[in-house]
């Protein structure tokens, strides 16, 4: 699933291609892609809307229109692609938006898990999300205080989008390794220095992921190269870049998890 760096990369790439364009028509090719409103209302409301911006909140893409926000979650296999010329639907295109400059925006989603919302009340979808880890409010003291308000294993908590928005399996494994924390550590046992190290690791990993345009490990991700710099993720059986101990893989909360058993000891 695309995480914060991949979604941010897509938003930045789409913005210059979409801003200022008007949506002339919508072709909903798989009805369940649309979470709300109804297909009939969607086609009527989005027609004639001018695109004013493209942004991201957590793992959601937000296309700002004159009267609405088109919010899209790519889930496991979704992608947004701007194509030129006459509309020629690809095999897995679920939603097509014809634009005013002889181009169209295609929401392509092989596994059909992605969803779109057209709404003038984006808070109903986005307000439940947690803090943005690249914003200034995400401080060591905030993280320490909020880790101690809970009693949960670190990795499942970091993956909880109502706690911190945007982290997924890849970047959680990476930042826990940098912070030298085991993913099964209980959150309220984390010390202040450990919380500071974890906060700094999260920001560093996400910033580097954005700088490298995300990680290209599936057909979803296009153009990123962060996968060439993984420390532990997808490196089971290989030596740790810090201490040469062999990286191990196990399951935490039904998610494949990678650690260095020497750098990340469970205390």
Secondary structure, 3 states (H helix, E strand, C coil): CCCHHHHHHHHHHHHHHHCCCEEEEEEECCHHHEEECCHHHHHHHHCCCEEEEEEEECCEEEEEECCCEEEEECCCCEEEEEEECCCCCCCCEEEEEEECCCEEEEEEECCCCCEEEEECCCHHHHCCCCEECCCCCCCHHHHHHHHCCCCCEHHHHHHCCCCEECCCHHHHHHHHHHCCCCCCCEHHHCCHHHHHHHHHHHHHHHHHHHHCCCCCCCCCCCCCCHHHHCCCCCCCCCECCCCCCEEEEEEECCEEEEEECCCCCCC
